[in-house]
Amino acid sequence: MSPQIEAQNLSELQSRLWNIADTLRGKIHADEFRDYCLGFIFYKYLSEKFVAYANKILAEDGIKYNELSTEHSAYQDIVEAVKEDSIQTLGYFLPPTDLFHTMAKRVAKDPKGAGTGFILEDLATTLRNIEQSTLGTDSADDFSNLFEDLDLGSSKLGSTGEVKNELIGKVITELDKLSFNLSEASSDILGDAYEYLIGQFASGAGKKAGEFYTPQPVWRHS
């Protein structure tokens, strides 16, 4: 990819990410919303990176990881094989049920979490599982408490579980529309987008960007 095209992609990504933040941060103070926004962006990145890697492993078998159903006769064996390989190579693991797009589909089915669709408890468990998948590996320190700033039970997100579900569901839905084009560009593009958003939030709060969310160490495992 040429530097010009990569720069254009970065500019578009930054613009769309900021629009998402600008639209939703009015619900709570921008200072508080930044960690939610950046944390979910990183969750999406980890998910897309994992899907690209898993699909490459399974290509010879004609299987797409992100389309793998729990009803597949060899589901458990496939997932375990991918897990063993990915922990060694990527440094973390995500089952198909915990992928970002899978979560977004649940939001679309039940945006307020009133039925059997998207609920924040499941999202919290997913983020915790990502961290715990690295225990005992070389990447454990980098992933330790990676999502600790995402307090999904905070009253700042809303007065009821339904309101909280709806707000976070909107973030997930909007981010799901973005493609990080991981097969075409380097992970530095997403890293730059992080720095852009951190800088925007920091300048608005009168603080240094480094005082906020800092995911850079995890890029080493990408």
C-alpha positions in Angstrom: 0.0 0.0 0.0 1.4 3.4 -0.9 2.1 6.0 1.8 -0.5 8.3 0.2 -3.3 5.7 0.4 -2.3 4.7 3.9 -2.4 8.3 5.0 -5.8 8.7 3.5 -7.0 5.6 5.3 -5.6 6.9 8.6 -7.3 10.3 8.1 -10.7 8.6 7.4 -10.3 6.3 10.4 -9.5 9.2 12.7 -12.4 11.2 11.4 -14.9 8.4 11.9 -13.6 7.5 15.3 -13.8 11.1 16.5 -17.4 11.3 15.1 -18.3 8.3 17.2 -16.8 9.8 20.3 -18.3 13.2 19.6 -21.7 11.8 19.2 -21.7 9.7 22.4 -19.6 11.6 24.8 -22.5 13.9 25.6 -24.1 11.1 27.6 -21.3 11.4 30.2 -18.3 13.7 30.7 -15.7 13.4 27.9 -13.1 12.9 30.5 -14.9 9.7 31.6 -16.0 8.5 28.2 -12.5 8.4 26.7 -11.6 5.2 28.4 -14.7 3.4 27.2 -14.3 4.6 23.7 -10.6 3.7 23.5 -11.1 0.4 25.2 -13.8 -0.7 22.8 -11.7 0.3 19.8 -8.9 -1.9 21.1 -11.2 -4.8 21.7 -12.3 -4.5 18.1 -8.7 -4.4 17.0 -7.8 -7.5 18.9 -10.9 -9.2 17.5 -10.2 -8.3 13.9 -6.6 -9.3 14.3 -7.6 -12.6 15.7 -10.1 -13.4 13.0 -7.5 -12.6 10.3 -5.0 -14.9 11.9 -7.5 -17.7 12.6 -8.9 -17.6 9.1 -5.4 -18.0 7.7 -4.9 -21.1 9.8 -8.2 -22.6 8.7 -8.1 -21.6 5.1 -7.0 -25.1 3.8 -10.0 -26.6 5.5 -12.4 -24.0 4.0 -13.4 -22.8 7.4 -13.9 -19.2 8.4 -13.4 -18.7 12.1 -15.8 -15.8 12.4 -18.5 -17.9 10.8 -17.9 -21.0 12.9 -21.1 -22.2 14.6 -21.1 -23.8 18.0 -23.3 -26.5 16.3 -20.4 -27.5 14.0 -19.5 -31.2 14.7 -15.8 -30.3 15.2 -16.3 -26.9 16.9 -14.5 -27.7 20.1 -11.5 -29.3 18.4 -11.2 -26.5 15.9 -11.4 -23.8 18.6 -8.9 -25.6 20.8 -6.4 -26.0 17.9 -6.7 -22.3 17.1 -6.3 -21.4 20.7 -3.1 -23.4 21.1 -1.6 -21.8 18.0 -2.7 -18.2 18.7 -1.5 -18.1 22.3 2.0 -18.9 21.0 1.8 -16.5 18.1 -0.5 -13.6 19.0 -0.3 -13.9 22.7 -4.0 -14.0 23.4 -7.2 -15.9 22.5 -10.8 -15.2 21.5 -13.5 -17.9 20.9 -15.9 -17.2 18.0 -18.7 -16.3 20.6 -16.6 -13.5 22.0 -15.6 -11.8 18.7 -16.5 -8.1 18.4 -18.8 -8.6 15.4 -20.6 -11.4 17.3 -21.2 -9.0 20.1 -22.5 -6.4 17.7 -24.9 -8.9 16.2 -26.3 -9.5 19.7 -26.7 -5.7 20.1 -28.7 -5.5 16.9 -30.9 -8.4 18.1 -31.5 -6.9 21.6 -30.1 -3.3 22.0 -31.5 -2.8 25.5 -30.6 -6.2 26.8 -34.1 -6.9 27.7 -34.2 -10.4 26.4 -31.5 -12.9 25.5 -29.3 -10.7 23.4 -26.6 -8.2 24.3 -26.0 -7.7 28.0 -23.1 -5.8 29.7 -22.2 -8.7 32.0 -21.4 -10.9 29.0 -19.2 -8.1 27.5 -17.4 -7.7 30.8 -16.8 -11.5 30.9 -15.4 -11.4 27.3 -12.9 -8.6 28.1 -11.9 -10.4 31.3 -11.4 -13.7 29.3 -9.1 -11.9 26.9 -6.8 -10.9 29.7 -7.0 -14.3 31.4 -6.2 -16.1 28.1 -2.7 -14.8 28.4 -1.9 -16.1 32.0 1.3 -18.1 32.1 2.5 -16.7 28.8 5.1 -14.2 27.8 2.3 -11.7 27.0 0.6 -11.9 30.4 2.2 -8.7 31.8 1.2 -6.7 28.7 -2.4 -7.9 28.9 -2.8 -7.6 32.7 -5.7 -5.3 33.6 -5.8 -4.1 30.0 -9.5 -3.2 30.3 -9.6 -2.2 33.9 -10.8 1.3 33.1 -13.9 -0.1 31.5 -16.3 0.0 34.4 -19.4 -1.4 32.7 -21.4 -1.3 36.0 -20.7 2.4 36.6 -23.8 4.6 37.3 -22.3 7.2 35.0 -23.4 5.0 32.1 -27.0 5.3 33.1 -29.4 4.8 36.0 -30.6 1.3 34.9 -29.1 -1.7 33.3 -31.3 -1.1 30.2 -30.0 2.4 29.8 -26.4 1.3 30.2 -26.9 -1.5 27.7 -28.3 0.8 25.2 -25.5 3.4 25.5 -22.7 0.9 25.2 -24.6 -1.0 22.5 -24.5 2.2 20.4 -20.7 2.3 20.8 -20.4 -1.3 19.7 -22.7 -0.8 16.8 -20.9 2.2 15.4 -17.5 0.7 15.8 -18.7 -2.4 14.0 -19.2 -0.4 10.9 -15.5 0.5 10.8 -12.9 -1.8 9.1 -9.3 -1.5 10.2 -8.1 -3.2 6.9 -5.6 -5.3 8.8 -4.8 -7.3 5.7 -3.8 -4.1 3.8 -2.1 -1.9 6.3 0.2 -2.1 9.3 -1.0 -2.0 12.8 0.7 1.4 13.2 -2.4 2.9 11.6 -4.5 1.9 14.5 -1.8 2.9 16.9 -1.8 6.4 15.4 -5.6 6.5 15.6 -5.2 5.7 19.3 -2.7 8.5 19.8 -5.1 10.9 17.9 -8.0 10.1 20.1 -6.0 10.2 23.3 -4.6 13.5 22.3 -8.1 14.9 21.6 -9.5 13.7 24.9 -6.4 14.9 26.8 -6.4 18.4 25.2 -10.1 18.6 26.2 -9.4 17.7 29.7 -6.2 19.7 30.1 -4.1 16.7 30.8 -1.2 14.9 29.1 -2.1 12.1 26.7 0.2 9.7 28.6 -1.9 10.0 31.7 -4.7 8.1 30.0 -5.1 4.8 28.1 -1.7 3.4 26.9 -2.0 0.1 24.9 1.3 0.4 23.0 3.0 -2.6 24.7 0.4 -4.9 23.3 1.2 -3.9 19.7 4.3 -6.1 20.0 2.1 -9.2 19.9 0.2 -8.1 16.8 
